[in-house]
Amino acid sequence: MDLIPITKIKISKADWLSQAIKYEENYFIRDVVHEMSHKTYRWIINNEDMIVTVDFDSFKEKFINLLYTKYVR
């Protein structure tokens, strides 16, 4: 049986959102993700081909979870 050591510890979502952006002062990943979710939600509202089915807070939470599960975990 070959054991494979865990070489990378997964970061929690709260810790990930609290990480500072390199070379920026007082600017965190949560700020970038919030801005991205706001612009995406606004784009969906202004697009005539799409229908908004959730409020912004629910959309933002799902958007954050999508980014975290797809690109961090």
C-alpha positions in Angstrom: 0.0 0.0 0.0 1.5 3.3 -1.1 0.5 6.2 1.1 0.3 9.7 -0.4 1.0 12.5 2.0 -1.2 15.5 2.1 1.0 18.4 1.1 -1.5 21.1 0.8 -4.1 22.0 3.5 -7.4 23.3 2.1 -8.2 26.9 3.2 -11.6 27.6 4.6 -14.0 29.9 2.7 -13.8 32.6 5.5 -10.0 32.5 5.5 -9.9 32.7 1.7 -12.2 35.7 1.6 -10.1 37.4 4.2 -6.8 37.2 2.2 -5.3 40.5 1.2 -4.7 41.3 -2.4 -1.0 41.5 -3.2 0.3 45.0 -3.7 -3.0 46.5 -2.6 -3.5 48.2 0.8 -6.8 47.3 2.6 -8.2 45.4 -0.4 -9.2 41.8 0.1 -10.6 38.9 -1.9 -14.0 39.5 -0.4 -14.0 43.0 -1.9 -13.1 41.7 -5.4 -15.7 38.9 -5.2 -18.4 41.4 -4.0 -17.7 43.7 -6.9 -17.7 40.8 -9.4 -21.0 39.5 -8.0 -22.6 43.0 -8.1 -21.5 43.6 -11.8 -22.7 40.1 -12.8 -26.1 40.6 -11.1 -26.5 44.0 -12.7 -25.6 42.5 -16.1 -28.2 39.8 -15.7 -30.8 42.4 -14.8 -30.0 44.5 -17.8 -29.9 41.6 -20.2 -33.3 41.1 -21.9 -32.8 37.4 -22.5 -32.4 36.5 -18.8 -34.8 36.5 -16.0 -33.7 37.3 -12.4 -35.1 34.6 -10.0 -33.2 35.4 -6.8 -32.5 38.5 -4.8 -29.0 40.0 -4.7 -27.9 38.6 -1.3 -28.8 35.0 -2.4 -27.1 35.5 -5.7 -23.9 36.8 -4.0 -23.8 33.9 -1.6 -24.2 31.4 -4.5 -21.6 33.3 -6.5 -19.1 33.1 -3.7 -19.7 29.4 -3.2 -19.3 28.8 -6.9 -15.9 30.6 -7.0 -14.7 28.9 -3.8 -15.7 25.3 -4.8 -14.5 25.7 -8.4 -11.2 27.5 -8.0 -10.1 27.2 -4.3 -11.0 23.7 -3.1 
